[in-house]
Amino acid sequence: MSVRSFAVLTLAALACACASSGVAAPEAAGLTQTIYLVHHGKHTGIALAAEELPADFPPRRDFPGARYFEIGWGDRDYYMHPDPGVWLALRAALWPTPAALHVAALQEPPPLAFPSLQVLALPVSERAWRTVVDYVSASFERAADGGPRALGPGQYGASRFYGSRERFYFPRTCNAWVAGALRAAGLPVAPLAAITADQLFAQVRPLAAAAGATNLPR
């Protein structure tokens, strides 16, 4: 069996073993904020309106004019490498490795900024929104001046990579990290059943529909 086949079979077996969360779905009333999820194929970004974020939200000092921030998370070497290959993927899957955050500063609502991608709008309560913001903020590694530690330019548009205080390991993938933010906010999302972007969207899409969400800018 090849290294690639072994990795794929291992990931599939663990993904199939995941269970649902059993957390009750939120009531539609009082859902005054919106979280956007951006499906990039292999990974998911979480997007937040900049005007709603606190002044000390880490990326604001580098992108003061942004209207939205789209944040992704993943294994540092794999995420930042232009052509990562099988070895970096396998290394990230088999033992804990340093993580990085990718932040893109958007001037348009995510559905317009990413017209060729699936973008899901998820209405949430003010409390859930703040929990997600705190979850994302806590992941940033800090530099000596207290700001986020920049690692280098990002992948598209006005974007940048930052160090994360967390470590990447399987099954805590980039998509499971996003699912963890939603789970922390009280939503019925199971991170262990969100290994892939498709698995995450399959869990969140019914919640967005139940809350009466649309994929249009708010």
N, C-alpha and C positions, 0 to 999 in steps of 0.2 A: 504494500500500500504506500502511495506517495505521501510526502509531507502535506501537500495540499489536500489530498483526500482525507487524511487523518484529521486535519484541522476542521474541515467541513463537517465530517461525521461527528466530531466531538461537539461542535457548536450546535448541530441539529439535535443531538441527543439531549443536551442540557436544556435547550429551548423547549423541547417537547415535555420535559419534566416540570415545567413551570406551572404554578397554580394561580387562580384568580385571587383578587385581593379580598373580596367580600365587604368592602366599605360601601356604605350607603351613598347613592347619588345625591348631589346637592339639589335643593329646591330652585326652581327657575326665578322666584322672586328674589330681589336684592342682588342680582348679578350685574353690578354696575361697571365692572372692568372687563377688559378683553386681553387674553393671551393668544398670540399667534404661534402656530407650529408650522415650520417650513420643512417640507420633505425634499431632501437633496439626493435621494436615491439610497445611498448607503447610510446616511446619518440625518438627524433631525436638528434643526435650529429652533430656539425659542425666542420670540420677538416681543418686545415691550415698548410701549409709547414713552418716549423720553420725557415729555412734559409731566408725566405722572410719577417719575422716579425721584427719589431724594437727591439732594445736591451732592451727597457724598457717594453716590453710586459710582464705582471705580472708573468706568470708561468715560464719564462725562468730562473729566478734565482734559482728555485728549481729543474729544469730539464734541465741543460745546454746542455746535450748531445742528446736531443730529435731531431728527424728529422721532426716529425709532432706533432701537438697538436690537440686532439679531445676534444671539449668542449660541455658539456651539461648544462642545467639550469633547476631549478625546485623548488618546495616547499621544504624548508630546512628539516623539520622533516620527510616528506614523502620520500624524495629522499635518505636521509641518513639512514633511518630505514631498517633493514634487512627483516622485514615482516610488512609493514605499515598497511595493513588492510583497512576496509571501513571507519572507523571513521576519520583517518588522511586524506583520500581522500576527504571525505565530508567537513571536516573543511577547507581544502585548497580551495575547490570549492566555499564555501559560503562567505568567507571574506578574506581580504588581510593578508598574512602571510609572514614571512621572507623567503628569497630565498637563494639558494646555487648554486655554479657552481661546476661541476665535470670535472676535467682536467685529461686526460690520455696522457702520453708521449709515442709516437709511434716511433719505429725504422724502420718501413716499411710504404710504402704508404697505405692509408686506405683500398683499395680493397684487399691488401694482409694481412693487420693486422686483418681484419674482414672477412675472406673468407666465412663464413656461413651467413653473413648478406647482405642485400641490401645496396650497396654503390653507390651513384650517384655523378658523377663528373660534376660540373657546371662551364664552362668557363665564366670569367667575365673580365671587364676592370681593369686596374690598379687603376683607381679612385674608382670603386665599391669595389675592394678588400680592399683598405685603409679605406673606410667607414665601412666595416664589421669589420675590425680589431679594429677600434676606438670604434665601438658599443660594441664589446665583452670586450675590455679593460675597458671601462667606467663602466661596471657592477661589477667589482671587488671591494670589500670592502678592505680598506687599514688598515694595522696594524700601530703601533706607529712609526716603522722605515720606513714607506712608502711602504713596500712590501705588497703583498696580504695576507689577514688574513686566514691562514690555519685552517680548522675545524677538519680534521682527514683523515685517509687513505681512498683511493678510492675503487671502486668496482672491478677493474680488472687490472692486470699488474702494471706498474709504474703509479700510479694515486693518486689523492688527491682531497678532497673537500675543497672549499674555500667559504668564506662568500660573498654574493652579496649585493650591495647597493640597489637593487630593491626588490620589493615585488611581490609575486605570488598571483594571483586572477583569478577567472574564468570570462571571457574566455581567459585571458592571460596565457595560458598553456605553458609547456616547448616547444611544437612544434610551438606555436604562437610566442614565443620569438625568435626562429630561423627564422621564417618567417619575424619577425620584422627587423632582421638584413638584410635580403635580400631586403625587402621593402625600408629600409633606403638607400640601395645602388642603388635604382632606378629600381629594377626588379619588374615585374608585379605579385607580390605575395600578397595575402590578408591575413593578420594574423588572422582575425576573421573567415576565412574559412580554417584555418589550426589548428583546435583544436586537431586533431589526427595526428599521423605520416603518415598514409595513405593519409589523406587530403593534407598534405604538399607535399608529393611526387607526388600526382596527379597534383598539380600545377607546380611543378618544373621540372618534367620529360619532358614535351613538350619544355620547355625553353632550357634544356640541349640538347635535340635532334635537335632543331632548330639551336643551336650554333655548331653542329657537334661534340658533346662530345662523348667520350667513357668512359667506366668504367675501363680503364686500367691505370696503374701508368704513370705519365708523366715524 
